[in-house]
């Protein structure tokens, strides 16, 4: 099925460890809304938020597939032991994609602190302040929250950079290091 939490306590670079989890809410007329949140633990970026009345394992893998194609495959993905995350379909798909699963111990949400912290902010600053007419409206509003969180909210833990700026600077710095190493190794910028 995968490994347990505790193997990787802290992400060391972008795409090292992602976390995913669910938040629940209700539409104006009582319809259930499931919200799947996926974050990169190193950059603190919220990579995706999906809102549906139900999010079965197939929808989880589709969201991951899109992110793996557009962002790259993380080394690990951390989650609780919810049925969508431990399903054979999701675990097999994640493994075949080249990613490893990290499951936290049941009843230990502190082992998944980054996603829990994000979900608290999502709840307090977005979900508790809105009354959603339907899932489409909820998706638009939580996506706006995700964009604001990633692009306009500095984080003290990131040196008061936004998650997007922190990620951009990380990649620029490491791209420059890679070019410098290539020049030192080959004497030019081409192979």
C-alpha positions in Angstrom: 0.0 0.0 0.0 2.7 2.5 0.7 4.9 3.6 3.6 3.9 5.2 6.8 4.5 8.7 8.0 7.8 9.5 9.8 10.1 8.5 7.0 10.2 12.0 5.6 9.6 14.6 8.2 10.4 17.6 6.2 10.6 18.5 2.5 14.0 19.5 1.3 13.2 21.0 -2.2 10.2 21.6 -4.5 8.4 18.4 -5.6 10.0 16.5 -2.8 6.9 16.0 -0.7 3.3 17.0 -1.6 0.4 16.6 0.8 -3.3 16.2 0.0 -6.4 16.1 2.1 -10.1 16.8 2.1 -12.2 19.6 3.5 -16.0 19.5 3.6 -18.5 22.2 3.3 -22.2 22.7 2.2 -23.9 24.6 -0.5 -26.6 27.1 0.3 -29.4 24.5 0.0 -27.5 21.9 2.0 -25.7 20.0 -0.8 -22.5 18.4 0.3 -19.2 19.9 -1.1 -16.0 17.9 -0.9 -12.8 19.9 -1.5 -9.6 18.2 -2.4 -6.5 20.3 -1.5 -3.0 19.5 -2.8 0.1 21.4 -1.6 3.9 21.3 -2.1 5.3 21.2 1.5 8.5 22.9 0.6 7.2 25.9 -1.3 3.9 26.0 0.6 2.2 26.5 -2.8 -1.4 25.2 -3.0 -1.1 23.3 -6.3 -4.7 22.5 -6.8 -8.1 22.7 -5.1 -11.0 20.7 -6.6 -14.7 21.0 -5.5 -17.3 18.4 -6.2 -20.2 16.8 -4.4 -18.2 13.6 -4.3 -14.5 13.0 -5.0 -13.9 9.3 -5.6 -10.5 7.7 -6.2 -10.8 8.2 -10.0 -11.2 12.0 -9.6 -8.2 12.0 -7.1 -6.0 10.3 -9.7 -7.2 12.6 -12.5 -6.2 15.6 -10.5 -2.9 14.1 -9.6 -2.3 13.1 -13.2 -2.8 16.7 -14.4 -0.4 18.0 -11.7 2.2 15.3 -12.4 2.1 16.3 -16.1 2.3 20.1 -15.4 4.5 20.2 -12.3 6.5 17.0 -12.4 6.2 13.9 -10.2 6.9 14.5 -6.5 9.1 12.0 -4.7 6.5 11.5 -2.0 2.8 12.3 -1.4 1.6 12.5 2.2 -1.9 11.9 3.4 -4.1 10.5 6.1 -5.7 7.1 5.7 -8.9 8.3 4.1 -10.5 5.7 1.8 -9.8 7.7 -1.4 -6.1 7.9 -0.5 -5.6 4.2 0.5 -7.7 2.8 -2.3 -5.8 0.3 -4.4 -6.5 2.3 -7.6 -4.9 5.5 -6.2 -2.0 3.7 -4.5 -1.2 1.7 -7.7 -1.5 4.7 -9.9 0.8 6.8 -7.6 3.3 4.0 -7.5 3.3 3.5 -11.3 3.8 7.2 -11.7 7.1 7.0 -9.8 5.9 8.6 -6.6 5.9 7.0 -3.1 3.1 7.3 -0.6 3.5 8.4 3.0 0.5 7.7 5.3 0.3 9.4 8.6 -0.6 7.4 11.7 -4.4 7.3 12.2 -5.5 10.1 14.6 -2.3 12.0 14.1 -3.1 15.1 12.0 0.0 16.9 13.3 2.1 14.5 11.1 0.5 16.3 8.1 0.9 19.8 9.5 1.4 21.8 6.3 -1.9 20.7 4.8 -3.7 21.0 8.1 -2.5 24.6 8.4 -3.5 25.4 4.9 -6.9 23.9 5.5 -7.4 25.9 8.6 -6.7 29.1 6.6 -9.1 28.0 3.8 -11.8 27.3 6.4 -11.4 30.5 8.4 -10.7 32.9 5.6 -12.8 31.6 2.8 -15.3 28.8 3.5 -16.6 30.3 6.8 -17.1 33.7 5.1 -19.0 32.5 2.0 -22.4 31.0 1.3 -22.0 29.0 -2.0 -25.1 28.7 -4.2 -23.5 25.6 -5.9 -20.3 23.7 -6.5 -19.4 25.8 -9.5 -19.5 29.0 -7.5 -17.6 27.3 -4.7 -14.9 26.2 -7.1 -14.5 29.7 -8.5 -14.3 31.2 -5.0 -11.8 28.7 -3.6 -9.7 29.0 -6.7 -9.5 32.8 -6.2 -8.4 32.1 -2.6 -5.8 29.7 -3.9 -4.4 32.3 -6.3 -4.3 35.0 -3.6 -2.6 32.6 -1.2 0.0 31.6 -3.7 0.7 34.9 -5.3 0.0 37.7 -2.8 0.4 36.4 0.7 4.0 36.5 2.2 4.9 33.7 4.6 7.2 34.3 7.5 8.5 30.8 7.1 9.5 31.6 3.5 11.5 34.8 4.4 8.3 36.9 3.8 8.0 35.8 0.2 4.9 34.4 -1.3 4.9 30.7 -2.1 5.0 31.5 -5.9 7.9 33.9 -5.4 9.8 31.5 -3.2 9.4 28.7 -5.8 10.5 31.1 -8.6 13.6 32.2 -6.8 14.5 28.6 -5.9 14.3 27.5 -9.6 16.2 30.6 -10.8 19.0 30.0 -8.2 19.3 26.3 -9.1 19.1 26.9 -12.8 22.0 29.3 -12.5 23.9 26.7 -10.4 23.2 24.1 -13.1 24.4 26.4 -15.9 27.6 27.3 -13.9 28.3 23.6 -13.3 27.8 22.9 -17.0 30.2 25.7 -18.0 32.8 24.5 -15.5 32.5 20.9 -16.7 32.4 21.5 -20.4 33.9 25.0 -20.9 30.8 26.2 -22.7 27.1 26.4 -22.5 26.5 23.5 -25.0 27.2 19.8 -24.7 
